[in-house]
Amino acid sequence: MSGLSFTPLCIALGIKLGSKVSLINPPPGFASRLNPLPEGVEFLVTAQTGLDVILFFPVDAVELVDRLPALARAMAVTGGIWVAFPREPSPRQKLTEAFVRHAALDIGLVDNKLWNVTPELSALRLVWRPRPRPERPGTGKQPVAQA
């Protein structure tokens, strides 16, 4: 296998019917690679809440740390932020997969997908950390009565 995927990029990134999407610093020509888009997709530039998919291409690690908290606030509860980073960072490049993951954890986000969005860039999908599921009745430890 060559490792190529035939899934359309918009589907792989979670862009669905009626999605609200924001592209931040995309490389030239990237938006056209998302075609064909599902019906009703809206591209928003200044939305402060309710974004389903945010595609963020930070210039460097400083921009990532500065902008990620505001992007997290703009994301819908069930949405995701794709943060792109170089697949093969230079020795001086701090923007790596591990750096993106740690920056996300610092503000309560976790990654749940990795995707090669271009031949040069990979991206991690960041989402809000899921809440622990409550235990089913009868399967957990019984509370100990204390006087």
C-alpha angles and dihedrals in degrees: 000000000000095000092242120139124213093199110119110253094237090055093046090052093051098250104156139170108309096004120162107225135185125195115199120190095340117183115255112286095010096118091058090055088066091067134145092051125191116255119278097022110154124202109210127189106184104028113142097191142012102043113154097193127021118186108197123185104185117199092218144345092275092058090048093054092043098049105031097083092054091046090051090054090050092052120097114244090254094037132100141219117221109206114195123210135169113280089218108028119200117247089258094048113104094183100097135142090261092049092050090049093051093046088053094048090052090064099038100267127125131196120242105169141033121202136175100230096178133003088264102036137060124187136206119214110225122201136170112281108262116245116244112264115247115250118257115250111266096019100077131071115283113245113254114235113235128194 
